């Protein structure tokens, strides 16, 4: 079986997570006041990687690092659990195919006592007229106790089917590893989104404090007559705007923590602290050639697609083998007689050569279906190879771009802080009104939001690169060493 429910489910998850999430990271608006509880894209559409089988509620607040979140996700995420079940199902299918090649041993002892009416089988009149016997014969008994064995000696169709099933098992194993990589991507997405939401709370609290100070200062100046009433009103509007943003940020963070809990298997009411605050840790330069070479060697979905092609090739051989003869062996050995007390040794041995002469074009239909599946498997492999190259190139471009954005955003924060300080000094000296100060506050808030957004993009670019390279858990440990 080349295209299974597991492969279709993973394909949908990749489209939802890799495509939509990357688009979100590239088009995120720094001016947005919050994320309103970002979830894994497709969660409402039945994406299994957005859900999990939750564990018991842990009392108190638990620390949660990125590595802890990944480990929990790999244990409890629904996408991985379903993929494990698909792997077991593939192994069961392999045993079903192997069953045709393995010996089948049965035992069916029986004892019977019968009385037969000869008229029932058309002999009643002859028995009565010729032999002058009663038409009823019996009672008489039968006893038979044997062990029977059947064994396929040669059947190229069954052999090829079993080999195809083994290739499907290998594909299922790689698909499970690929599901683990998708869990890492999904967990990294929701974790860093929560970290960004938490950082926005800290930024908004600082902005509220600054706005409160400006409002108090403007109110004092209005009371002493050195400033107009509109300056106090303008600063109060700014304060309330910042308070509103702070309320939204806290709500977004609380909802995002629920999303994190759902993805990694924590109870929705579980309280936890994010311990990895996504610091900026630059990576060494990675060349395209080295990245692609590593991706094609490590990406589990590529290895699974290669195994699918091999399974499809073997399935076609099995279909063609429908034209070939097969050889089987059967035999039984035991005791038989009229009664167990007078039973004697009995046995039966036979060999059968089955030669298909005309199958009603059934084999021809099997070959056509196998050809279609093989062509689809090869096309999927070619498409995936191109997609992997696109993923690697996109991840490296995003990493390079977000690196520059983090540097610029850092510098912009310093400049905005200096501008705000000078504006407040000018307002204190009576040189300007609150318009300039409020504008400077807006600039500072925008600079901090741009820094948070660029830092989120950078860390998500790293987690996307881990996915593109197929680095898995080792990549998380390498690129996100924690505290």
N, C-alpha and C positions, 0 to 999 in steps of 0.2 A: 504494500500500500504506500503510495508515494505522497499523496496529499491527504494528511490526516486532520482530524479536528484540532489536534494540538498545533499543527503548523498554521492552520487558518487563524486560530486564536492568537498565536504569537505574531502573525502578520498584521492583524488588526491592532494589537498592542504597540507594535513598532510604529505603525502609521500614526497612532494617537499620541504616543509618548515622544518619539524621536522627531516627528514632523511638526506637530502642533506646539510642543514645548520649545523646540528650537526657534520656531517662528515667534513665540512669546518672548524669548530671550532677546531676539534681534529687534523686535518692534516695541519693546516696553517703553512706555512714556514716562520720562523722569518727572514730569509735572503732575503725575497722578498722585492723589492724596493717600492712596492705599490700594490694596489688592482685593478687598472685600472677601477675604477668605479663599485664596486661590486653592484649587484642588487639581489633582492630576487630570489633564484633559481626557475626556471620554469616561470619567467616573460615573456620570449619570447614564451613560450609554451601555453600561455593563462591562467596562474594562476590568478584568480580574486583578490587574496589577494595582488598582486603586483600593482594593479591599484586602481583608485578611481574616484569619480566624483568631479572635482576640484571646489573650491570656487573662489570668485573674488580676484583679485590681491590687496594686501594691500600696500599702499604707504609706502616707507621707509623700514628699517630693523626691523623685529619683533623678539623678544626673543622667544626661543623655548626650553622648558624643556622636559624631557622625559614624564612627566605626561601630558603636553600640547599636545605632539605628540600622545600619546595614546588616549587622549580625541578626538582629531581631527580624528584619524584613526577610532575610534568607530562610528563616525558620517558619515564619507565620504568614507571609504574604500569600494571598490566594492564588496568584499566577504561578508561583513555584509549586504550591501544593497540587494544583491541577496538573501541572506538567509532570510531577512525580507519578501521579496516577496514570497519565498517558504512557509513561515509560513502562510501568508495570503491565499495562494493557498490551503494549508492543511485545513484551516478553511472553505474555500469554499467547499472542497470535503466533509467535515463533514456535512455541511448543505445539500448537495445533498443526502447523505445517510439518514439523518434525515427526508428528505422530504417524503420518503416512509411511515413514521410513523405518519406524521402530517396530519391534515385535509386539503383537497383541496376543495375550494369553487369557483364556477364559476357562471356566469350569462350570458345567451345568448338569450335575447328576440328577437322575429322575427315576421314580418307580411308578409304574402304572398297572392297573388291573382292569381288564376290559371284557365285555361280553358283546358279541357282534350279531346282528340279525342279517343273515345272508340275503334275504329278500331286499334289504336296503341297498345292497350293491348289485342287484340283478341276478343273484345266484340262488334264490330261494326255491323256485320250481325245479331247477335241475338237481339240486341237492336232494329234494324230497322224492323225485320220481326215479332218478338213476341210482343214487347211493342209499336211498331210504334212510336218510338222517334228518334230524330236526333242523329247521331253518335257523335256529338260534345256536350259535357256537360260543362256548366259553362257560364260565369265566376263565380267562388266562391272564398272566401277568408279564410285565416287561421290567427289566432293570438295566440301567446304563449309567456309568460314572466315568467320565473322561475329562482330561485336560486338553484343550485345543490351542494351537498356536498358529498364527498367520504372520508371514514376514514378506515384505516387498524386497525382492532381490535386486531388481533394477527398474527404476521409473524415472526417466530424466525430467519429466514434468514436476514430480514431487521433489526431486533433488534441487532443481532450479528454484522452485517455490520456497523451499526451506532456506536456501542461500539468500533469496530476496528478503525473506523475513528477518534473517540475521542482519542484513544491511539496514533494514528498517529499525531494528533495535539500536544499532549504532547511531542512526539518525536521531532517534528519540533521546538517546543519551546526550548527544550534542545539543538537541533542542532544550533539554533540561538546563544545561550549562548556559545556553543563550537566555533562557528565562531568568536565571540568576543575574546575568548582566543587565537585563531590563529592570529587574528589581533594584539593582544598585543605582541605575539611572533615575528611576522613579523616586526612590528614597532620597537620593541626592537633590532632586528637584524640590520636593516638598520641604526637606530639611533646610536648604539654603533660602528658600522662600520665607520660611519661618524666621530664620536668622535675620533676613532683611527686614521683615515686619517688626521684629524686636528692636532692631537698630533705629527704625523710624520712630518708635516710641521714645527712645532716648533723645533723638534729635528734636522731636516735637516738644518734649518736656523742657529742653533747653530753650527752645523758641518761646514757649509760654513764659518761662522765667524772664527772658529778655523783654518780651512784650509787657509783662507786668511791671518791670522796672521802668520802662519808658512811660507807661501809663501813670505810674506814681510820680515820676519826674514832671510830666506834662501837667498833671493835676496840681502839683505844688506851684508850678510857675503860673498857672491860671489863677490860683488863689492869691498869689502876691502881685498879680497884674502884669507879669512880664511876658505872658503868652496869651493868645486868643483862645476862646472856648473851643473853637474848631480843632485845635491841636489836641485837646483832651478827648474830644469825641473821636477823632481819627485814630488816636492811640488805643482807645477802648475797642473800636471796631477791629483793629489788628489783634488785640488780646483775645477777643471772643473768637475770631477766625482761627487763631492758633489753638485755642481750647477745643474747638470743634474738630480740628485735624487730629488732636491728641486722642479724643474719644474714638474717632474712627480707627486710628492706628491700634489702639488697645483692643477694639473689637475684632479687627482683622487678624491680629496676632492670636487671640483666643481661638478663633475659628480655624486658623491655620494649624494650630497645635492639635486640634481634633483631626485634621486631615493627616498630619504626621502619624498620629496614633493609629488611624485606620490603615495606613499603608504598612506599618511595621508590626501590627498585632498587639498594641496596647489597648486597654479599655478606654473608651471615649472620655471617661471622666478621670483618667489617670493624670495626675499633676507631675510635671517634670520640668527640668531646666536644661536649656541647650548650652552645652559646655564649649562647643567649637564655634567661635564667633567669626569664622571665615576670614582670618587675616590674609593679607596680600603676601603670597609666597611665590615669587617668580620662578618659572621653570626654565631649564636649559633649552637651548634651541634644538628643535627636532626637525630633521629634514623630511621632505615629502617621501622620498624613496625609502628611507628607513621605516617611516611610519606605515607605508603601504605594505612593505615586506612583512613587518610584524603583524599587521592586521590580517593579511591573507593566511598567515600561519596560525593565528590565535583565535580569530573570530569564530565562535561556536556555530553561528547561523550559517556561515560559509561552509564549514565542515559538515554540518547537517545537510545542506543542499547538495554537497558532493556525494554524501552517502545516499541521498534520495535518488540521484542520477544512477548510481550503481544499483540500487534496488530496482529501479525502473528497467535497467538493462537486463537484470536477471529475471524480472517478471516477463519480459518479452521472450527470453529463452524458454521460460516455462510454458508460455503460450504456444510457441512453435513446437515444443516437445509433445503437444497434443497429437501430432501426427505419428509419433514414434511408438513402437511396441513396448510393452512392459512385461516383466517376468516376476511372478510371485510364487510363494511356497506356502502350503498349508498342511497341517497334520494334527492328528489327535491320538491319544493313547489312554487306555484305562481298562475297565472291566465291564462285562455285559452278560446278560443271560435272562432267564425267566424269573429268577429270584436272587437276591444277594448271596444266598447260601450256595448256589450252584453257578455263580458267575465265573467266567473265564477271561483271560487277557484278550483284549481287542485293540486294534489300531487302524489308522487310515493315513496314508501319506499321498500327497498330490502336488504337482507343479503345474502352473498355469501360465501360458504365454498368450497375452492379450494383444491382438493386432487390430488397430482401428482401421476400418475399411471406408466407411462413409459416416460422418458425424453430423450431417445436415448443415455444413458450413459453420458449425459452432466454433471449431478451432479457428477458422478464418476470422470470425467476429472477435474472438479473444485476442488475436494478433493485432487487429485494427485498434482495439482499445488499448493494448499495451504500447503500440506505436504512438498513440496520442498522448498517453501518460509520460512516455519517455521524452517526447518532444517538449511537453510542458515542463518537465523537470530540468531539461537542458536550458530552456529559455529562462526559467527562474534563476538558475545558476548564473547565467550570463548577466541577467539583470541585477542580481545581488552583487556580483563582482563590480559592476559599474556603480552601484549604490554605495558599496563600501569605500570606493575611491572618493565618491562625492562626500560621504560622511567624514572621512579623514581630512580632506581638503577644507570642508566647511568648518570643522572643529578647530583646525589650525588657524584659519583666517579669523574666526571669532576669538580665539585665544590671543592672537596678535593685536586685534582691534581693541579688545577689552583691556589688555595690558596698557596700551596707550591711553585709553579713557581713564583708567585708574590714576595714572600719573598726572594727567591734566586736571582731573577732578580734585586731587589732593592739592595741587597748586591753586586751584580756583577757590578752595575753602579758605586758604590763608589770605588770599587777596580780598575775598568777601568779608572776612573778619576784620581786616584792616580798614575796609571801607565803612563798615558799621561803627567801628570805634571812632573814626574821624567824624562821621555824621553825628554821633551822639555828643561828641565834644563841641561840635559847631552848634548844636541845638542848645547845649548847656550854656554856651557863651552868648546865645541869642542871635547868632549870625544867620541861622536858618530856622525853618519850622519843622513840624513832624513829618511832612511829606517826604523829605530827603531821608529821614531816619527809617520811616516805614518802607521806603523803596530799598534801602540797604538791608533791612531785615528780610525782605522778600528775596533779595539776592543771596543772603546767607542761607536761607531755607532751601532755595533752589540748588545752591552749591552742595549742601549736605545730601539732598535727595539724589543729585547726580552722582555723588560719590557712592552712596549706598547702591544705587542702580548699577553703576559700573562694576562695583565689587561683586554684586550678585552675578552679573553677566560673566565676570572673569571666573568665578568659582563654578558656575554652571558650564562654562566652556571647558573647564578642566574635567568635570564629571562626564561631559559629552565626549571629550577626547578619550577618556578611559573606555567608554562604550565603543567608540569608533575603532580603537585599537584592540578591543577584546581583552583588556588587561584584567578585568574582574576585581576580586578582592585585593589582589596584590597591587593593582593600580591605585586603589583607594589608600592603602597604607603608604604607597610611595608618594602620591601627590597631595595627600592630606594627612600629614603625620600627627595632627592633633596639637595639643598644647605644647 
